[in-house]
Amino acid sequence: MEVLRTRLCEWEPIGIDALAFSPHKEEPRLAVGRASGAVELWDTTTWHLHSSSQGHERRSIRDFAWFEDEDEGCWRLISAGLHKDITEWDLNSLQAKVSVPSGGGAVWALRVQGNRAIAACDDGSVRVFSLKGGPGSVFYQRQLKVSANRLLSITEFDDNFVFAGGSDSQISKWSLDTGTCEARMQVEKGHKADTLVWALVRLGSSAIASGDSLGLVQVWDPLVCTVLHRFESHQADVLTLAASPKGDILLSGGIDAQICTFALQPGGEERWMFVNSEFCHTHDIRSIAFDSVDATRSFASGGACGRLHFHALAKTIKKRKHGLNPLPITCSSFSPLFQSATVAQGSRLLLCQRKEHLELWYLKQPRLPSSLSGDLEGLASLEGELAMRIALSGAEEGQHICASALSPSGDVLAASDATGSRLFRLNLEELEVRREEKLSSEVRKTPARAMLFCGTKLLALATWSTNEVLLVDVAQLSVVARFTQHNAPVSQLAASGEWLASADVAGGVHIFNLDSLEHHTKVPSGQGTPTALAFHAQRSQLIVVTSLHTLVVFDVEAQALATTAPQLEVPEGMLEPHVRICGVASPLGSPVKLLLWGHSFMLGLELRQGKLSDEKAATNVSGDAMDNDVTVVVQDQDECRWRRYDGMQHILALCMLDESQWGATLLRRDSEPRPGKRQKCGRHIQAMVLTLEVAPEAAERALPVAFER
């Protein structure tokens, strides 16, 4: 197998600004606010991304609050940020149910107290909003004028009181019932400037804690409003605090990229003590959140580098002191939904989807691999030339692109943002892009979660809000079929010949016939959520990969699970359970092989047919213009052999290349003489793979400068 590696598009890691665990036990979720303005929901049972909203350049999420609406029997998610709005989100579609202006400018912190949302605003006021009336009901109620300076933090205490911290070195206590200030607490000041109180959190019913720009964490008595404990554990601003549900553990994080743990000492004297520090982050930590449902998962943290960490605390203070906390689970800083790419096999074009624009690249002749070894027969670097950048009209308003697709011939392009979907005709010789103005108004007004060209005539479009799959005739520019079998948002599409497959976030997988334009069958995908779909290159089989790392092989024509393939599951030794499998591909010349990939790995699967040749457990394979060698780790099972290719980072797309269109013109076989080289015996390369990666140096350049401890 020959792998062509390209690092043309410099996708950037997406930072994390806000985190909040849902208290809902039946649907455990973690809300994540990205620096791109996107809101994500993560499944905390598998640590997989469940769904995401579109990003927006002018939306900045600073805080979340979960609210249990007892009258309606549901949980509601409220967010606020520097874009000056209070927003409630539809948990199914992750679209805004309602968004109201704060009235006080940017919102730096948000809490829920009873049936009220309280916001710390830029104009120095606390704004109170009523959540009565069911989902979609957020109404301005009143304001408390706390200070002439901006408020940066807020926390509730009891049913009536709130504490607000600002940029004037003060924390004030207010009664929501009377609207009066009950007390003011002065924090320490720097030499020349006021201290910023970045974070406040409630510690059970007996204390509150503050974190400030001096790097201090302080515990306060909420009744007499005096300092109980002072910790000087950070070297720079403390940006976030989190408390355990019982209020006996306090976590702090900030610019110095360390997480400090404090604990309430058991016994007669209730004293807070510093326990230990963790240094799993490389850049600013902007948010920490405790899981209030399952104590074994403990807490999550995120920050400027975009990596989401899930931590579990050691059970005893003694173990925590000695740093015996389990290693955190780390998730990718890239988006598997919005940072994607499409290859047009017939024209050597590559379409890369970025935040507000698309990049179209022309792929050049690859460099020859310097060595051949093992199953991975060669690694070659592939260069390209940027042909054009394309932006949608919504970019002027800050809308991010949420889906895109390129036709196999490379002459038609589709893209979508929150305002709707567009179709473009490409003329590369003239470097011309022409928008199809006669496209159906229904399509133009329909945002898409996913897009895929089914051959050259049809475009499949998964709608954002109606759970439908539309088929658009590219020539007639109108909808020719509408599939309504899904009961949840559709996130995955795959097509081959006469078949189209789609998967939703609830686990439903359906297959449609593109000739008759009718529903064909539903696929039993088992437990877990589908994260990747693909049709087998040589058989009428659909391969479904789930969040539980199981592979389901479905015979499309027989409408049953394939009898020729065993039940497959990725071994834990090959892949950690939380790692997302973003794609699966079937090599054209290898019917018993599959490739699975994610942001930090590539796996090869070979079904056993008779006796396989003996191989070493690890093989080093080097390639031209590569910083590190790629190591192949092999693990045999009764019915298959797994290979993991270590050393490939930040893979955001993988495509199997058609040798009939790429091989003869792009790759120079070893059987051909090279200038100045002796001719070698020819080897038939059965499959060619194109990987699109982000260079580690490019990812690092996109991040802010890290704090030097």
C-alpha positions in Angstrom: 0.0 0.0 0.0 1.4 3.4 -1.0 0.5 6.4 1.2 0.6 9.9 -0.2 0.8 12.5 2.6 -0.1 16.1 2.1 -0.1 19.0 4.6 -1.4 21.7 2.3 -4.3 23.2 4.4 -3.2 24.6 7.7 -6.3 23.9 9.8 -6.1 25.5 13.3 -6.8 23.9 16.7 -10.1 25.2 18.1 -9.8 26.5 21.6 -12.3 25.8 24.5 -13.8 28.7 26.4 -16.6 27.1 28.5 -17.6 23.6 29.9 -20.6 22.4 31.8 -21.8 18.9 32.7 -25.5 18.1 32.4 -27.0 16.8 35.7 -29.4 14.6 33.6 -28.6 11.0 34.6 -30.3 9.3 31.6 -28.6 11.4 29.0 -25.1 12.3 30.3 -23.8 15.2 28.3 -21.0 17.7 28.5 -21.6 21.1 26.9 -18.4 22.6 25.3 -18.1 26.2 24.1 -15.5 26.5 21.4 -13.5 29.6 20.5 -15.1 29.3 17.0 -18.5 30.1 18.5 -19.7 26.5 18.1 -21.5 24.7 20.9 -20.8 21.0 21.2 -22.5 18.2 23.2 -20.3 15.3 24.2 -21.5 11.8 25.3 -19.8 11.3 28.6 -20.3 7.5 28.6 -18.0 7.0 25.6 -16.2 10.4 25.5 -17.3 10.9 21.9 -18.6 14.1 20.3 -22.3 13.7 19.9 -23.3 16.8 18.0 -22.3 20.4 17.3 -23.8 23.7 16.3 -22.3 25.8 13.4 -19.5 28.2 14.4 -19.9 31.9 14.2 -17.1 34.5 14.1 -19.1 37.0 16.2 -20.3 34.5 18.9 -18.1 34.0 21.9 -19.4 31.5 24.5 -18.1 32.3 28.0 -20.4 30.3 30.3 -23.1 27.6 30.3 -25.9 26.9 32.8 -28.1 23.8 32.8 -31.7 24.3 34.1 -34.1 21.6 35.1 -37.6 22.7 34.0 -39.7 20.7 36.4 -43.0 21.9 34.9 -42.0 20.5 31.5 -40.0 17.6 32.8 -36.9 18.4 30.7 -33.4 19.9 31.0 -32.5 23.2 29.2 -29.1 24.5 28.2 -28.5 28.3 28.5 -25.3 30.1 27.3 -24.0 33.6 27.4 -20.8 35.3 26.2 -19.0 38.4 24.8 -21.5 38.6 21.9 -23.9 40.2 24.4 -26.7 37.6 24.1 -28.4 35.1 26.4 -29.2 32.0 24.3 -31.2 28.8 24.9 -30.2 25.8 22.7 -32.3 23.1 21.2 -30.6 19.9 22.6 -31.7 17.9 19.5 -30.7 20.1 16.6 -28.3 22.4 18.6 -29.9 25.4 17.0 -30.8 28.5 19.1 -34.3 28.3 20.4 -34.2 31.9 21.5 -31.6 34.5 21.9 -32.2 37.8 23.8 -29.8 40.7 24.4 -28.3 40.9 27.9 -28.9 44.7 28.1 -25.6 45.1 29.9 -23.2 44.4 27.0 -20.8 41.4 27.1 -21.6 38.6 29.5 -18.6 37.2 31.4 -20.3 34.7 33.7 -23.7 33.0 34.0 -25.5 31.0 36.7 -29.0 29.6 37.3 -30.7 30.1 40.7 -34.1 28.6 41.0 -36.0 29.6 37.8 -33.8 32.6 37.1 -30.6 33.1 35.1 -28.2 35.6 36.5 -25.5 37.2 34.3 -22.4 39.2 35.2 -22.2 42.0 32.5 -19.7 44.3 31.1 -21.5 47.5 32.3 -21.1 46.5 35.9 -24.6 45.1 36.4 -26.1 41.8 37.3 -29.0 41.1 34.9 -31.7 38.7 36.0 -33.8 36.7 33.4 -36.8 34.6 34.1 -36.9 31.0 32.7 -40.5 30.4 33.5 -42.8 29.4 30.6 -41.1 26.3 29.3 -38.3 25.7 26.6 -37.7 28.8 24.6 -38.9 31.2 27.3 -36.1 33.6 28.4 -37.4 37.0 29.6 -35.5 40.0 31.1 -36.7 40.6 34.7 -34.5 43.1 36.5 -31.0 44.4 37.0 -28.7 45.1 40.0 -26.3 47.9 39.5 -23.2 46.5 41.3 -20.3 48.6 40.0 -19.2 51.2 37.5 -16.6 48.6 36.3 -17.2 45.4 34.4 -18.2 42.3 36.3 -16.2 39.2 35.4 -17.6 36.5 37.7 -20.7 35.5 39.6 -22.0 32.7 41.8 -25.2 31.9 43.6 -25.6 31.2 47.3 -28.7 29.9 49.0 -32.0 30.9 47.3 -31.6 34.6 47.5 -28.0 35.8 47.5 -25.4 36.2 44.7 -21.7 37.1 44.9 -20.3 39.1 42.0 -16.6 39.8 41.3 -15.3 42.5 39.0 -12.3 44.4 37.7 -12.2 46.8 40.7 -10.6 44.4 43.2 -13.9 43.8 44.9 -16.4 41.0 45.5 -19.9 42.1 46.5 -22.8 40.2 48.1 -26.4 41.0 46.8 -29.9 40.0 47.8 -32.0 39.2 44.7 -35.3 39.7 46.7 -34.5 43.2 47.9 -32.0 44.3 45.3 -29.7 45.6 47.9 -25.9 45.1 48.6 -25.3 43.2 51.8 -21.5 43.4 51.9 -18.4 44.1 50.0 -15.1 42.2 50.2 -11.8 43.7 49.2 -9.2 41.5 47.5 -5.5 42.2 47.4 -4.3 44.8 44.9 -1.3 44.7 42.6 1.3 47.5 42.6 -0.2 49.7 39.9 -3.5 48.2 38.8 -6.7 46.8 40.2 -7.1 43.1 40.6 -9.4 41.2 38.3 -11.6 38.6 40.1 -11.9 36.2 37.2 -13.8 33.3 38.9 -16.1 32.6 41.8 -17.6 29.3 42.9 -19.8 28.1 45.7 -18.3 25.5 48.1 -21.4 23.7 49.5 -23.3 25.7 52.1 -20.4 27.0 54.1 -18.0 28.9 51.8 -17.3 30.4 48.4 -13.9 30.6 46.6 -12.4 33.3 44.3 -9.6 33.3 41.7 -7.9 36.5 40.6 -5.3 38.1 38.4 -2.7 37.9 41.1 -2.8 34.1 40.9 -4.5 33.8 44.3 -7.1 31.3 45.3 -9.0 32.4 48.4 -11.8 30.8 50.4 -14.3 33.1 52.0 -16.9 32.9 54.7 -20.2 33.9 52.9 -21.9 35.1 56.1 -19.4 37.4 57.6 -17.6 38.0 54.3 -14.0 37.5 55.5 -11.1 35.4 54.1 -10.7 32.0 55.6 -7.8 30.6 53.5 -5.4 32.1 51.0 -3.4 30.0 48.5 -0.6 31.3 46.4 -0.3 28.2 44.1 -0.4 29.8 40.7 2.2 31.9 38.9 -0.3 33.9 36.8 -4.0 34.7 36.5 -6.5 32.2 37.8 -9.2 32.1 35.1 -11.5 29.3 36.3 -12.7 27.5 39.4 -14.8 24.4 39.9 -16.1 22.7 43.0 -17.2 19.1 43.6 -21.0 18.5 44.1 -20.4 18.0 47.9 -18.3 21.2 48.0 -15.3 19.4 49.6 -12.9 19.6 46.6 -11.9 22.8 44.8 -10.0 23.0 41.4 -8.4 26.0 39.9 -6.8 26.6 36.5 -5.4 29.6 34.6 -2.7 31.1 32.4 0.1 29.1 33.9 -1.5 25.9 32.5 -1.6 24.0 35.8 -4.6 22.6 37.6 -4.4 22.9 41.4 -6.4 20.7 43.7 -7.6 21.8 47.1 -9.5 19.7 49.6 -11.5 20.3 52.8 -9.6 18.5 55.6 -11.9 16.0 57.4 -12.0 16.1 61.2 -12.9 18.5 63.9 -11.4 21.6 62.3 -12.7 22.2 58.8 -9.6 23.6 57.1 -8.9 23.8 53.4 -5.5 22.5 52.2 -3.5 22.4 49.0 -3.2 18.9 47.6 -1.3 18.9 44.4 -0.9 20.3 40.9 -1.3 18.7 37.4 0.4 19.9 34.2 -1.4 18.1 31.4 -2.2 21.3 29.5 0.4 23.3 27.5 -1.5 26.6 27.3 -4.1 28.7 29.2 -6.8 26.7 31.0 -10.0 28.6 30.5 -12.6 26.3 32.0 -12.9 23.4 34.4 -16.2 21.6 35.2 -17.1 18.9 37.7 -19.3 16.0 36.8 -22.3 16.1 39.2 -23.7 12.7 38.1 -20.8 10.2 38.0 -18.0 10.8 40.5 -15.7 8.3 38.8 -15.4 10.7 35.8 -14.7 13.6 38.2 -14.0 16.6 36.0 -13.2 18.0 32.5 -10.8 20.8 31.6 -10.1 22.7 28.4 -8.4 25.9 27.2 -6.5 27.7 24.4 -4.9 24.6 22.9 -8.3 23.1 22.2 -7.7 19.6 23.7 -10.4 18.4 25.9 -9.2 16.5 29.0 -11.3 14.2 31.2 -9.8 13.5 34.6 -10.5 11.1 37.5 -9.3 12.0 41.0 -7.7 9.5 43.2 -10.0 8.3 46.0 -7.9 9.5 48.9 -6.2 12.8 49.7 -3.0 10.9 50.4 -2.9 9.5 46.9 -3.7 12.9 45.4 -0.8 14.5 47.4 1.6 12.0 45.8 0.2 12.7 42.3 -1.5 9.3 42.0 -4.5 10.6 40.0 -5.2 8.5 36.9 -3.9 9.9 33.7 -6.5 12.1 31.9 -8.3 11.1 28.8 -7.3 13.6 26.0 -9.5 14.3 22.9 -8.5 16.0 19.7 -8.4 19.8 19.3 -9.8 19.5 15.8 -13.4 19.2 14.7 -14.3 15.9 12.9 -17.5 17.6 11.6 -16.4 21.0 10.2 -12.6 20.6 9.5 -12.9 18.3 6.5 -11.8 17.8 2.9 -13.0 16.2 -0.3 -11.0 14.8 -3.3 -12.2 14.9 -6.9 -10.7 11.7 -8.3 -11.1 12.8 -11.9 -9.3 16.1 -11.8 -6.8 15.9 -8.9 -8.6 18.6 -7.0 -8.8 18.9 -3.3 -11.5 20.9 -1.5 -10.6 21.9 2.1 -13.4 23.3 4.4 -12.2 26.0 6.8 -14.1 28.4 9.1 -15.4 31.1 6.7 -14.0 29.9 3.3 -13.2 27.0 1.2 -9.8 26.3 -0.4 -9.4 24.5 -3.7 -6.0 22.9 -4.3 -4.5 21.2 -7.4 -2.4 18.1 -6.4 1.0 17.9 -8.1 3.3 15.0 -8.9 4.3 13.3 -5.6 7.8 12.6 -4.5 8.9 9.0 -4.7 9.1 7.0 -1.4 12.7 6.3 -0.3 12.0 2.9 1.0 9.6 0.0 0.8 8.8 -2.2 3.8 6.0 -4.4 5.2 2.4 -3.8 4.4 2.9 -0.1 4.1 4.9 -0.3 0.9 5.8 3.4 0.6 5.3 6.8 2.1 5.5 9.8 -0.3 4.9 13.5 0.3 2.4 15.2 -2.0 2.5 18.9 -2.8 -0.2 21.1 -4.3 -1.0 24.5 -5.7 -3.7 26.7 -4.2 -6.1 27.4 -7.1 -8.7 29.6 -5.4 -10.5 30.5 -2.1 -14.3 30.6 -2.1 -16.4 32.4 0.6 -20.1 32.3 1.0 -22.1 35.5 1.4 -22.8 34.6 5.0 -19.1 35.1 5.8 -19.7 38.9 5.9 -22.0 38.3 8.9 -19.6 35.9 10.6 -21.3 32.7 9.5 -19.0 29.6 9.4 -19.4 27.0 6.7 -21.1 23.9 8.1 -20.9 21.5 5.1 -19.3 21.2 1.6 -18.8 18.7 -1.2 -17.0 18.4 -4.5 -18.2 16.4 -7.5 -16.1 13.5 -8.7 -15.2 15.4 -11.8 -14.3 18.5 -9.9 -16.5 20.9 -11.9 -19.4 21.3 -9.4 -19.1 22.4 -5.8 -21.7 22.6 -3.0 -21.4 24.4 0.3 -23.7 25.4 3.1 -23.9 27.7 6.1 -26.6 28.7 8.6 -28.4 30.8 6.0 -28.8 27.9 3.4 -27.0 25.9 0.7 -25.4 26.9 -2.6 -24.2 25.2 -5.8 -21.3 26.5 -7.9 -19.9 25.6 -11.3 -16.1 25.6 -11.5 -13.9 26.5 -14.5 -10.3 26.1 -13.5 -8.8 27.1 -16.8 -10.3 30.5 -16.4 -10.1 30.4 -12.5 -13.9 31.1 -12.5 -16.6 30.2 -10.0 -20.2 30.7 -11.0 -23.0 30.4 -8.5 -26.2 28.7 -9.7 -28.8 31.4 -9.3 -31.6 29.1 -10.4 -31.1 26.6 -7.6 -34.4 25.6 -5.9 -35.4 28.2 -3.3 -36.0 25.3 -0.9 -32.3 24.3 -1.1 -31.1 27.8 -1.0 -32.9 28.3 2.4 -31.9 24.9 3.8 -28.7 24.6 5.9 -27.0 21.3 5.7 -25.2 19.1 8.2 -23.6 17.0 5.6 -23.3 17.0 1.8 -22.2 14.3 -0.7 -22.2 14.0 -4.5 -23.7 10.7 -5.6 -22.0 10.4 -9.0 -22.1 13.4 -11.2 -25.9 13.9 -11.3 -27.2 13.9 -7.7 -26.3 15.8 -4.6 -27.3 14.3 -1.2 -28.0 16.9 1.5 -28.7 16.2 5.2 -30.8 19.1 6.5 -29.9 20.8 9.7 -33.3 21.1 11.5 -35.8 18.6 9.9 -33.8 15.3 10.1 -34.4 14.8 6.3 -32.1 13.7 3.5 -32.8 15.6 0.2 -31.6 14.5 -3.2 -30.9 17.4 -5.6 -30.6 17.0 -9.3 -27.5 18.9 -10.3 -28.8 19.5 -13.8 -32.4 20.4 -13.0 -31.3 22.3 -9.8 -34.3 21.0 -7.9 -35.2 18.4 -5.2 -36.1 15.1 -6.8 -36.4 13.0 -3.6 -37.0 13.5 0.1 -36.2 10.8 2.7 -37.9 11.2 6.1 -37.0 8.0 7.8 -34.6 9.5 10.4 -35.8 10.6 13.8 -32.6 12.5 14.7 -30.2 14.8 13.0 -28.3 13.1 10.2 -24.5 13.5 10.5 -23.0 10.9 8.1 -23.5 10.1 4.4 -21.9 7.5 2.1 -22.6 6.5 -1.5 -21.6 3.9 -4.1 -23.2 3.2 -7.4 -27.0 2.9 -6.9 -26.8 3.1 -3.1 -26.9 6.0 -0.6 -26.5 5.4 3.2 -27.1 7.9 6.0 -26.6 7.7 9.8 -28.0 10.0 12.5 -26.7 10.9 16.0 -29.2 8.6 17.7 -27.7 5.5 16.0 -30.2 5.1 13.1 -28.7 4.0 9.7 -30.7 3.8 6.5 -30.0 2.8 2.9 -31.7 4.3 -0.1 -31.9 3.3 -3.8 -30.7 6.1 -6.1 -32.2 4.5 -9.2 -35.7 4.2 -7.8 -35.3 7.1 -5.4 -36.9 5.1 -2.6 -36.0 3.9 0.9 -34.4 0.4 0.7 -33.8 -0.8 4.3 -32.7 0.1 7.8 -29.4 -1.2 9.1 -29.1 -2.7 12.6 -26.0 -0.9 13.8 -26.2 -2.2 17.4 -25.1 0.0 20.3 -23.1 3.2 20.0 -23.4 6.1 17.6 -22.1 5.7 14.0 -19.0 7.8 13.5 -18.0 6.5 10.0 -19.8 5.0 7.0 -18.4 3.5 3.8 -19.4 1.0 1.1 -17.0 -1.8 0.2 -15.1 -1.1 -3.0 -15.9 -4.5 -4.5 -18.9 -5.8 -2.8 -22.5 -4.5 -2.1 -21.7 -4.2 1.6 -22.0 -1.2 3.9 -19.5 -0.8 6.7 -20.6 1.0 9.8 -18.2 2.0 12.5 -19.6 3.1 15.9 -18.4 5.0 18.9 -17.9 1.7 20.7 -15.3 0.8 18.1 -17.4 -2.0 16.6 -17.6 -2.6 12.8 -20.9 -3.7 11.4 -20.8 -5.2 7.8 -24.2 -5.2 6.2 -25.1 -6.9 2.9 -27.2 -4.3 1.0 -28.8 -6.6 -1.5 -29.6 -9.4 1.0 -30.8 -6.7 3.5 -29.0 -8.6 6.4 -25.8 -8.6 8.2 -23.0 -10.1 6.0 -22.4 -13.8 6.7 -18.9 -13.6 5.1 -17.5 -11.2 7.7 -17.2 -11.9 11.4 -18.3 -9.5 14.2 -15.4 -7.1 14.4 -14.2 -4.9 17.3 -11.1 -2.8 17.5 -8.8 -4.3 20.2 -8.2 -2.1 23.2 -4.5 -2.5 22.7 -4.7 -0.9 19.3 -6.9 2.0 20.1 -8.0 3.7 23.4 -11.8 3.5 23.9 -12.4 7.3 23.8 -10.6 7.9 20.5 -13.0 8.7 17.6 -12.8 6.7 14.4 -13.5 9.4 11.8 -13.5 7.4 8.6 -13.3 3.9 7.1 -12.2 3.1 3.6 -12.0 0.0 1.4 -8.9 -0.3 -0.9 -9.9 -1.0 -4.5 -7.4 -3.9 -5.0 -7.7 -5.5 -1.6 -11.1 -7.0 -0.9 -10.1 -8.4 2.5 -8.6 -5.2 3.8 -10.0 -2.0 5.4 -8.5 1.2 6.6 -9.8 3.1 9.6 -8.5 6.5 10.6 -8.9 9.3 13.2 -7.1 12.5 14.0 -4.1 10.7 15.6 -4.0 7.3 14.0 -4.4 5.0 11.0 -5.4 1.4 11.4 -5.3 -1.4 8.9 -7.6 -4.4 9.1 -7.0 -7.6 7.1 -9.4 -10.5 7.3 -7.7 -13.8 7.7 -7.8 -16.1 4.6 -5.7 -19.1 5.3 -2.3 -18.7 6.8 -0.8 -15.2 6.8 2.8 -14.6 6.3 4.9 -14.1 9.4 5.8 -10.5 10.2 7.6 -8.7 13.0 5.6 -7.0 15.7 6.9 -3.6 14.6 8.4 -2.3 11.3 10.0 1.1 10.8 9.1 2.7 7.5 10.8 6.0 6.6 9.8 8.4 3.9 11.1 11.5 2.1 10.6 14.9 3.7 9.4 13.4 7.0 10.4 14.5 10.5 9.6 11.1 12.2 9.5 7.5 11.2 6.2 5.7 11.0 6.0 2.6 13.1 3.8 -0.3 12.2 2.4 -2.3 15.2 0.8 -5.6 14.3 -1.7 -7.6 16.4 -3.2 -10.9 15.3 -6.6 -12.2 16.2 -8.3 -15.5 15.3 -10.1 -14.1 12.2 -8.1 -11.0 11.3 -4.9 -9.0 11.6 -4.7 -5.4 12.8 -2.0 -2.9 12.0 -1.6 0.5 13.6 0.6 3.1 11.9 2.1 5.3 14.6 3.7 8.6 14.0 1.0 10.2 11.8 -0.5 13.2 13.6 -3.5 15.5 12.9 -5.1 13.4 10.1 -8.2 15.3 9.1 -9.1 13.4 5.9 -8.2 10.1 4.2 -9.1 9.1 0.6 -8.5 5.8 -1.3 -7.2 6.7 -4.8 -8.4 5.1 -7.9 -5.3 3.7 -9.6 -6.9 3.8 -13.0 -7.0 7.6 -12.7 -4.1 8.4 -10.4 -1.6 5.5 -10.6 -0.4 5.6 -14.2 0.0 9.3 -14.3 1.1 10.1 -10.8 3.2 7.3 -9.5 6.5 6.0 -11.0 6.7 2.3 -10.3 9.9 0.7 -9.0 9.9 -1.4 -12.3 10.8 1.8 -14.2 14.4 2.8 -14.2 15.4 5.9 -12.2 18.1 8.2 -13.4 21.4 7.1 -12.1 19.8 4.0 -10.4 19.9 0.3 -11.2 16.5 -1.1 -12.2 14.8 -3.1 -9.4 12.3 -5.9 -9.6 8.8 -4.5 -10.0 6.3 -4.7 -7.1 2.6 -4.3 -7.6 1.2 -1.7 -5.3 -2.3 -2.9 -4.5 -3.7 0.3 -3.0 -3.0 4.0 -2.8 -4.1 6.2 0.0 -4.1 10.0 0.3 -3.9 11.5 3.8 -4.5 15.1 4.6 -2.7 16.2 7.7 -1.8 19.3 9.7 1.9 19.6 10.4 2.6 19.7 14.2 4.6 22.9 13.6 1.6 24.6 11.9 -0.7 23.6 14.7 1.7 25.0 17.3 2.0 28.3 15.3 -1.7 28.8 15.5 -1.8 28.8 19.3 -1.0 31.7 21.5 2.4 31.9 23.2 2.5 29.5 26.1 3.3 30.8 29.6 6.8 30.2 30.8 6.8 28.9 34.3 
